[in-house]
Amino acid sequence: MIFGEHTSHHPPISNYLIEGKHFKVAGYVEFVGSMGANHLRASQKGPHTVIFEDGHKIRFALMDYKLGGTITGARTVEPCGNFVFEDLTNNLRSTVIMSTYKKEGFWTVVESGGKDRVEGIIYKTAEPIDHKACLNKYFKKNPIEVKVIADIRDIGEELCKISGSVLSDIRFDDVEYWNLERDGPVRHYPVVDSYVCPSDWRFREDMIWLKRNCLEFAGAWKLRKEV
């Protein structure tokens, strides 16, 4: 069962709940954007928590995306920044850095890494995880951004390294956990013969009037819902 609802217009926030047989996933995202000289960076800030049937909890954040070439040059889309997983039960943390591409030098330019390449680490924290402090630190607006693994200061015991590419494969140490050629995407379809939430978009007056091509009523209902 999957439930989702747009719960705030200013700022734009959406909440969701996924209920599986042996787990639950719940959280929200606040949509944040910023512009650079020739790019747009989009973020979905907010914590997401997986709760297993034995009470085990894992909290995680989502990566950012950068749209390049907004003014000049080729149009590109790439993951950027970093995102964090926290095992709140066992004081474990994982930091994954998206895009390992680096360009250094002035007279002689040296390029390394790749925009699709990722690197990360799973480790036991030196101190117990402070749930509330880490919520503001890693999962909300303006989180700490780790650019290289060496910048992480709270490592108690390193458990394994993460490497790979968002376009091909992901490895934990030497074990391949995901491969694009082998693990295709799963398609989801809405259930039409079961209970539907009253907040389902199919019941929205603005969408109903838009479907009937009555833009005046659709616009009025959209404004009313936003307010």
N, C-alpha and C positions, 0 to 999 in steps of 0.2 A: 504494500500500500504506500502510495506517494502522495503527500499533501504539500501544496505550495500556495503562498499568498503574498501579494505585494502589500506590505503593512505600513509603509510610510512614503509619502510623496516628496517631502523636503525634510531631511535628506532622503534620497531614494533607497529604500531598504526592502528586501524580500526575505521572508522566513520559509523554512521547509521542514518536513518531517518524513523520513523513510522508515517504515516498519517491516523488517524481514522476519524470517522464522527464528533465527538465533541472534539477532542484533537489531539495533536501532541507530539511525543517523539523524542528527538534528542540528540546526544552526541557522545562521542568517548571513546575508551579504549586504554590505553598503557599497553602492557603485560610486567609485571615485575616479576622476580623470584629471590629467595635467598635460599641458602642451609645452613642447620644446621648440627649438628653431626650425626643425624639419621632421618632427615626430609627435605622435600623441600616445601617451601612456595611460592605460586603463587598469584599474584595480578593483577587486572585489574583496573588501575588508570585512572581517568578522570571523568568529570561531565556529568550527564544525566539530562535533563530538560523536564518535562511534561508541556505543554502549553495548557490550556483549551480554549474553544471558547470565554469565557468572559475575556480572558487575564490573568487569574490566573496562576501563575507559581510555580512549585515545583521542586526543584533540589535535586538530591540524588547521593550517591556513592555506589559502590558494595563492598561486603565483600571479605575477602581473604580466601584461602583454603590451608590446610596443608596436605601434603602426608607424613604419618609417616611410619617407618619401611623400609626406603630406604636401610639400611645396614643390620640391624638385627631386629628380632622380627616380630610381625604381621603387615601386610600392612593395613594401615588405611587411610581414607580420612575424613576430618572434616572441617567445617567452623571455622574461627578464626578471631580475631581482632574485630573491630567494624565498623559500617557504619552509615552515617548521612543523614537525610532528612531535607531540608530547605524549608519552605513556604515563598518565597520571597515577597509575597503580604501582608501577615499578621504578619511577624516577628515571625514565629513559627519554632521550631527546634525539631527534634527527633534524639536521639542517641540510637542505638541498639547494645548491646554487645553480640557477638557470643561466645558460650562455657563459661558456668559459673563454669566449673570444677576447683577446687583448691585442692592442696595436700600440707599440712603443717605439720611441726614437724620433729624431727630427731629420737629420741628414740621411741616416740609414734606418729605414722602417722595418721593424721586426713584428710579424704577426704570429699568434699562437692560439691554440684552442679552436673553438667553433661556436657559432651562434646557436646551433642545435645541440651542442654537447653539454652535459650536466655533470656535476660532481657533488658529493655529499658525504656525510658521516653519520653513523648511529653510535651513540655513546651514553654511558651512565653519568648522570650529572654529579659534580663534586659535592653539591649540597642538595637537600630535598627540594623539589620543585614547589615554589610558592604559586599556587593556582591563580590567585587574584593579581599578583604583581606581574606574572607572565602573560596574563590575559591582555593587559594594557601594553606590555612590552613587545609582543609578537603578533597579536591578532587584531588589533584595532587600527585606527588611522595613524599614519606616520610611525610604523613599526621600525625597530632596529633592522638595518639591512647589512647582512654579512656579505662581503665581496670575495673573500678568500677564506678557506678553512682555518688558516693560521690565526685569523682574527677571533676565533671562538675561545673564550676564556674560562668556561665553566666545565671543561671536560674532566671527569673523574677517571673514567676507564673507557677507552675506545673499543667498540665491539666489531664494527666493520665499516668498510668504505662503500660508497655508491658511485657508479659511473655509467656512462652510456650516452644515448642520443634520443631525443624526443621523436626522431624520425625513423629509428630502427630498433634499438634494444636498450634494456636497463639491466644492470648487473649489481648484485650485492656481493662484494669481494669477487670471487671468480665464478659465481653461480648466476646464470641468466634466468631472470624471473619473468621477463616480458620481451616478446619479439613481435614486431609489427606484421611480419610475413606469416607468423603462426597464429597470433592472437588477434583475430578480427574484431571490429566493434560490435556491440550488442544493440539491437534496435528495440526501442520501447514504443508501445502503442497504447492509447487511452482505452480504458475499460468503459464500455457504453451500457452494459446491462447490469451495473452494480450501483451502489450508493454513490451519489455525486454531491460534493460539498455545495452549500448554497452560494459560496463565494466563487464557484467555478466560473471561468471567463465566459462560458457559453450562456450564462444567465445575465451578463452585463448589458444594461439597457443601451449603452453607447454602441456596443458591438452589434446588438440586434438591429438598431436603427441604421447603422452603417451598412449592414447586410441588405437592408431594404432600400439602400441608396437615398436615405433621407439625411443629408449631411447637417442640416440645421438642428434637428433633434439629436443627432449623434454628437455634435459638438457641444450642445447644451448639457447633455448627460455626462460627457467626458469631463467638462469643467466642474460639474457638481460633484462627481466622484473624487476628483483631485482635491477639491476644497474640503 
